[in-house]
Structures are given as C-alpha cells and as structure tokens.
Amino acid sequence: MNKYVLLAIIPGFLLFLWPLPAGGQAGGQKKSAPSADRLNTIGADLNDALSTMDRALASDEEPTLEDEYYLGRAVTANILAAYKPYTLKPELTRYLNRICQTIAINSFQPEIFNGYHALVLDSDELNSFASPGGHILITRGLLEIIPSEDVLAALIAHELAHVLLKHGAGIIAGMRLNEGLTSTADRASGIAARESIAAARAALFRDSVSALCDTLMKNGFSRAQEFEADNAAITLLAASGYDPNGLMEMLKILQRVQTSRTGGFNSTHPSPEDRIANADRMTGRYRVQDTRSYRISRFRNQ
C-alpha cells in the first residue's frame, strides 16, 4: 500500500471547511477543538467525497469540477501532512489570495467548485504545488527569493495554469489508459463483496490521491505539461495586467539559486534553462502597459 493514507484527508477537510476568524487566517492562534456536530459534518463531507469520486473514477465519465475539488482537497491534505502551514503572517496569505483571484478572474475559467485558494507552507524549500481542486501552495523559502509582485504573480499563474489545464485530472486519465484503475476497481470489487461498498469507494479514491501526491511531491508533471503551464502563465499575466516577463524573471532567479538547494523544484520540474528557452518563444508575443511601479509599495509591505 502507498504511504499516503485516506486518514490524511481529514486535516484537509478541517483546513478548508473550518471558518477563518474575522480578517482571514489565524496567525498562530490556537483553534478550539471541533464539536461533535462539526466532526459529524466532516464525516458526511468525506462520505460525499467518496461517493462523487466513485462515479468519476470507476467510469469513463470526465470528472466534474466537484469531482476535481474533492480529489484535490484530499491531495492537499496529504501535502499538509508533510508541510505545515505558515501562520505567522496571515496578511501574506491574504495578499497571495488577492493575486490569485485577480489572475483567476481574468482566466477562461474564473469560477470552479468552491473557488481558488492560496496558502503559504512553512518550509525553506523552493517549491510550490497546485491541486485539481484549485488549492495553490507555496513554500516560505520560495517566497523569500521573489523580488516583486509581478514575479510572485508569475509563480501563482504557473500553478493556476496546472489547474486550468487539468494536468492533475490528466494523471487520472493516464491511469485509466494504463489500466491502473482497472486493477484498482477489481480489487475494490473484491473488498465490496467481502466488506462494504464504502471500502470499495475508499480504495478507488485512495489510489487516485496517491497517484497525484506522487506526481506533485516526487515525480513532477511531464516536461510538456510544465512548458504548457509556463506558456499559459504568460498569457494569464498579460490578461491580468501583470508584466509577462515576470515569469522569465522568476526562472532566471531559479537558475541562479536552485542549484544550491536540494529537493523541491530540483526533483519535480525541468531545469530553469530548459524552461527559459521554452518561455522565451512566448513572452515576446505580448505587450502590456508598464504599471509595475504601482505595486512596489504593497509588495514591500508584506
């Protein structure tokens, strides 16, 4: 069995269902324990997740936005089992979310099930993740090397592009083509005969979550998908009024510092040199009015 377990889904439900205090995410504040009614609600949500994903994973139907959300939330919970959220600066999380919403609203899919969300991870690693459910996770270490809002917007736009282009859902489709889910379904059917339909759904759901966690945290998307996300990010930046060269600037920064760090992008992304060569062909297609000076002060205040 893969090391990612279904129980890790529960923290994700707490994180993305638990209401934030007024003014945003709590910065180091201790939350009270969830009530019995709240835990029952979480359990019902988990059952709903398994039910809706059963349809998407066990058939040839294309996953709906709701399917992708439940799958993505479980994937995010597993990531949060490895990386703790950074809560010392809640205003930074709000800032990221404002940029995220600005880019999303100027995309071809401004709304998804339960919306887009950004979160800072408390890690020195240079890394970022995007789940199919629209959860954008960026490490503190990566944010610390970013010099401007336009470069930060480029990073967020790249992760949003993975969501918009359904790269995560493509992993599941690839599993179907490779008959990975066929064996899972057979195994789940055996479980259902011996135990329960709920266990069968859990097996399907768990294997799909595991595949996506392996992709995001260990193997990375394919080179073609990363290049596609970079190209889409440039388009998103231009549409949102950001400097399309922000992506190229981000890649050049990674080119300078990435070799001195272990893990993170080194393990899951093509080299910055390859990404620069790909993005260079796209950046020159857009001309956007230079408004970067208006964003300097608010970036410095974060």
C-alpha positions as CSV (number, residue, x, y, z in Angstrom):
1,M,0.0,0.0,0.0
2,N,1.2,3.5,-0.8
3,K,2.4,5.6,2.2
4,Y,-0.4,8.1,1.6
5,V,-3.4,7.0,3.6
6,L,-7.0,8.0,3.5
7,L,-6.9,9.2,7.1
8,A,-4.8,12.1,5.9
9,I,-7.8,13.5,4.1
10,I,-9.3,14.6,7.4
11,P,-6.9,17.5,8.1
12,G,-7.7,18.9,4.7
13,F,-11.4,19.0,5.5
14,L,-10.6,20.8,8.7
15,L,-8.4,23.3,6.9
16,F,-10.7,24.2,4.0
17,L,-14.1,23.8,5.8
18,W,-13.2,25.4,9.1
19,P,-14.3,29.0,9.2
20,L,-11.5,31.5,9.5
21,P,-11.6,34.2,12.1
22,A,-12.6,37.7,11.0
23,G,-9.8,39.2,8.9
24,G,-8.5,36.0,7.5
25,Q,-6.4,33.0,8.6
26,A,-5.3,32.9,12.2
27,G,-1.7,33.8,12.6
28,G,-0.5,31.4,15.2
29,Q,-3.8,31.4,17.1
30,K,-4.9,28.2,18.7
31,K,-8.2,26.8,17.3
32,S,-10.7,25.2,19.7
33,A,-11.4,21.5,19.2
34,P,-14.2,20.8,16.7
35,S,-17.5,19.9,18.3
36,A,-19.2,16.6,17.8
37,D,-21.6,18.1,15.3
38,R,-18.7,19.5,13.4
39,L,-17.0,16.1,13.3
40,N,-20.2,14.6,12.0
41,T,-20.3,17.2,9.3
42,I,-16.7,16.4,8.3
43,G,-17.5,12.7,8.2
44,A,-20.5,13.4,6.0
45,D,-18.4,15.5,3.7
46,L,-15.8,12.7,3.4
47,N,-18.6,10.3,2.5
48,D,-19.8,12.7,-0.1
49,A,-16.3,12.9,-1.5
50,L,-16.0,9.2,-1.8
51,S,-19.5,9.0,-3.4
52,T,-18.9,11.6,-6.0
53,M,-15.4,10.4,-6.9
54,D,-16.7,6.8,-7.2
55,R,-18.6,7.9,-10.3
56,A,-15.7,9.8,-11.9
57,L,-13.0,7.2,-11.2
58,A,-14.9,4.0,-11.9
59,S,-16.4,5.1,-15.2
60,D,-15.3,6.7,-18.4
61,E,-17.1,10.0,-17.5
62,E,-14.9,13.1,-17.4
63,P,-14.6,14.3,-13.8
64,T,-16.7,17.3,-12.9
65,L,-15.4,20.4,-11.2
66,E,-16.9,19.0,-8.0
67,D,-15.1,15.7,-8.5
68,E,-11.8,17.5,-9.0
69,Y,-12.4,19.6,-5.9
70,Y,-12.9,16.6,-3.6
71,L,-9.9,14.8,-5.1
72,G,-7.8,18.0,-4.9
73,R,-8.7,18.6,-1.3
74,A,-7.6,15.1,-0.3
75,V,-4.3,15.6,-2.2
76,T,-3.8,18.9,-0.4
77,A,-4.4,17.3,3.0
78,N,-1.6,14.8,2.2
79,I,0.7,17.7,1.3
80,L,-0.1,19.4,4.5
81,A,0.8,16.2,6.4
82,A,4.4,16.8,5.0
83,Y,4.5,20.7,5.2
84,K,3.0,22.8,7.9
85,P,1.0,25.9,7.0
86,Y,2.9,29.2,7.7
87,T,0.6,31.2,10.0
88,L,2.8,33.9,11.5
89,K,1.9,36.4,8.8
90,P,-1.8,36.0,7.9
91,E,-1.7,39.2,5.8
92,L,0.8,37.4,3.5
93,T,-1.7,34.6,2.9
94,R,-4.4,37.2,2.2
95,Y,-2.1,39.0,-0.2
96,L,-1.4,35.8,-2.1
97,N,-5.1,35.1,-2.4
98,R,-5.8,38.6,-3.8
99,I,-3.3,38.0,-6.5
100,C,-4.6,34.5,-7.1
101,Q,-8.2,35.8,-7.5
102,T,-7.0,38.6,-9.8
103,I,-5.4,36.1,-12.2
104,A,-8.3,33.6,-11.9
105,I,-10.9,36.2,-12.8
106,N,-9.0,37.0,-15.9
107,S,-8.7,33.4,-17.0
108,F,-11.0,31.3,-19.1
109,Q,-12.4,29.6,-16.0
110,P,-12.8,32.3,-13.3
111,E,-15.0,30.1,-11.1
112,I,-14.6,26.5,-10.0
113,F,-16.3,24.4,-7.3
114,N,-15.6,26.2,-4.0
115,G,-13.1,28.6,-5.7
116,Y,-9.4,29.0,-5.8
117,H,-7.3,29.2,-2.6
118,A,-3.6,30.0,-1.8
119,L,-1.7,29.0,1.2
120,V,1.9,29.5,2.4
121,L,3.9,26.4,3.6
122,D,6.4,26.8,6.4
123,S,9.4,25.4,4.7
124,D,12.8,26.7,3.4
125,E,12.4,24.5,0.4
126,L,11.9,26.1,-3.1
127,N,8.6,24.5,-4.0
128,S,5.0,25.1,-4.9
129,F,2.0,22.8,-5.7
130,A,-1.4,23.0,-7.3
131,S,-4.2,20.5,-6.7
132,P,-7.0,19.8,-9.1
133,G,-9.4,21.4,-6.6
134,G,-7.8,24.9,-7.0
135,H,-5.5,24.9,-4.0
136,I,-2.2,26.7,-4.6
137,L,0.5,26.0,-2.0
138,I,3.8,27.9,-2.0
139,T,6.7,27.5,0.4
140,R,8.0,30.3,2.5
141,G,11.5,29.7,1.1
142,L,10.3,30.3,-2.4
143,L,8.5,33.5,-1.5
144,E,11.7,34.8,0.2
145,I,13.6,34.9,-3.1
146,I,10.9,36.7,-5.0
147,P,11.7,40.4,-5.6
148,S,8.4,41.8,-6.9
149,E,4.6,41.3,-7.1
150,D,4.9,40.6,-10.9
151,V,7.3,37.8,-10.3
152,L,5.0,36.4,-7.5
153,A,2.1,36.7,-9.9
154,A,4.0,34.7,-12.4
155,L,4.6,31.9,-9.9
156,I,0.9,31.8,-9.0
157,A,-0.2,32.0,-12.6
158,H,2.0,28.9,-13.4
159,E,0.3,26.9,-10.6
160,L,-3.1,28.2,-11.6
161,A,-2.3,27.0,-15.2
162,H,-1.9,23.5,-14.0
163,V,-5.4,23.6,-12.5
164,L,-6.9,25.3,-15.6
165,L,-5.3,22.9,-18.0
166,K,-6.4,19.9,-15.9
167,H,-3.0,18.4,-15.6
168,G,-3.9,16.7,-12.4
169,A,-7.0,15.2,-13.9
170,G,-4.8,14.1,-16.8
171,I,-2.9,11.9,-14.4
172,I,-6.1,10.0,-13.5
173,A,-6.9,9.7,-17.2
174,G,-3.5,8.3,-17.8
175,M,-4.1,5.7,-15.1
176,R,-7.2,4.6,-17.0
177,L,-5.3,4.3,-20.2
178,N,-2.7,2.2,-18.5
179,E,-5.4,0.1,-16.8
180,G,-4.2,1.2,-13.5
181,L,-7.7,1.9,-12.3
182,T,-8.9,-1.4,-13.8
183,S,-6.9,-3.4,-11.3
184,T,-7.9,-1.0,-8.5
185,A,-11.6,-1.5,-9.5
186,D,-11.2,-5.2,-9.4
187,R,-9.6,-5.0,-6.0
188,A,-12.2,-2.7,-4.8
189,S,-15.0,-5.0,-6.0
190,G,-13.4,-7.8,-4.0
191,I,-13.4,-5.6,-1.0
192,A,-17.0,-4.7,-1.6
193,A,-18.0,-8.3,-1.8
194,R,-16.2,-9.1,1.5
195,E,-16.8,-5.9,3.4
196,S,-18.7,-2.9,2.0
197,I,-19.3,-0.5,-0.9
198,A,-17.8,2.3,1.2
199,A,-14.5,0.4,1.4
200,A,-14.6,-0.1,-2.4
201,R,-15.0,3.6,-2.9
202,A,-12.2,4.3,-0.5
203,A,-9.9,2.1,-2.4
204,L,-10.6,3.9,-5.7
205,F,-10.3,7.3,-4.0
206,R,-7.1,6.4,-2.1
207,D,-5.2,5.1,-5.2
208,S,-6.1,8.3,-7.2
209,V,-5.0,10.5,-4.3
210,S,-1.7,8.5,-4.1
211,A,-1.0,8.9,-7.8
212,L,-1.4,12.6,-7.7
213,C,0.6,13.0,-4.5
214,D,3.4,11.1,-6.1
215,T,3.3,13.4,-9.1
216,L,3.2,16.6,-7.1
217,M,5.7,15.7,-4.4
218,K,8.1,13.2,-6.0
219,N,7.9,12.8,-9.8
220,G,6.6,16.1,-11.1
221,F,4.4,16.7,-14.1
222,S,5.8,15.9,-17.5
223,R,8.2,18.4,-19.3
224,A,5.4,19.1,-21.8
225,Q,3.0,19.9,-19.1
226,E,5.4,22.2,-17.3
227,F,6.2,24.0,-20.6
228,E,2.4,24.3,-21.3
229,A,1.8,25.7,-17.8
230,D,4.6,28.3,-18.3
231,N,3.1,29.4,-21.7
232,A,-0.3,29.6,-20.2
233,A,1.1,31.6,-17.2
234,I,2.5,34.2,-19.6
235,T,-1.0,34.6,-21.2
236,L,-2.6,34.9,-17.8
237,L,-0.2,37.5,-16.7
238,A,-0.8,39.7,-19.7
239,A,-4.6,39.3,-19.4
240,S,-4.4,40.4,-15.7
241,G,-2.2,43.5,-16.4
242,Y,1.0,42.0,-15.0
243,D,4.3,42.1,-16.8
244,P,4.5,38.8,-18.9
245,N,8.3,39.0,-18.4
246,G,7.6,38.2,-14.7
247,L,7.8,34.5,-15.5
248,M,11.1,34.8,-17.3
249,E,12.5,36.8,-14.3
250,M,11.3,34.1,-11.9
251,L,13.0,31.4,-14.0
252,K,16.3,33.3,-14.1
253,I,16.2,33.7,-10.3
254,L,15.7,29.9,-10.0
255,Q,18.6,29.4,-12.4
256,R,20.8,31.3,-10.0
257,V,19.7,29.8,-6.7
258,Q,18.2,26.4,-7.4
259,T,21.5,24.5,-7.8
260,S,22.4,25.4,-4.2
261,R,19.2,23.9,-2.8
262,T,18.2,20.3,-2.6
263,G,14.7,18.8,-3.2
264,G,11.8,21.0,-4.3
265,F,11.9,22.1,-7.9
266,N,15.1,20.2,-8.5
267,S,13.1,17.0,-8.1
268,T,9.9,17.9,-9.8
269,H,10.5,20.4,-12.6
270,P,12.6,20.7,-15.7
271,S,15.7,22.7,-15.4
272,P,15.3,26.5,-15.4
273,E,17.5,26.6,-18.5
274,D,15.0,24.5,-20.4
275,R,12.1,26.4,-19.1
276,I,13.7,29.7,-20.1
277,A,14.3,28.5,-23.6
278,N,10.6,27.5,-23.9
279,A,9.2,30.7,-22.3
280,D,11.4,33.0,-24.4
281,R,9.4,32.0,-27.5
282,M,6.2,33.0,-25.8
283,T,7.0,36.2,-23.9
284,G,7.6,38.4,-26.9
285,R,4.0,37.9,-28.2
286,Y,2.6,40.3,-25.5
287,R,2.9,44.0,-24.9
288,V,1.4,45.2,-21.7
289,Q,1.4,48.8,-20.2
290,D,4.1,49.0,-17.6
291,T,2.3,49.5,-14.3
292,R,4.9,47.8,-12.0
293,S,5.7,51.0,-10.1
294,Y,2.1,51.0,-8.6
295,R,2.7,47.6,-7.0
296,I,6.2,48.2,-5.4
297,S,4.9,49.6,-2.0
298,R,2.3,47.0,-1.4
299,F,4.8,44.2,-2.1
300,R,7.3,45.7,0.3
301,N,4.7,45.9,3.0
302,Q,4.1,42.2,3.1
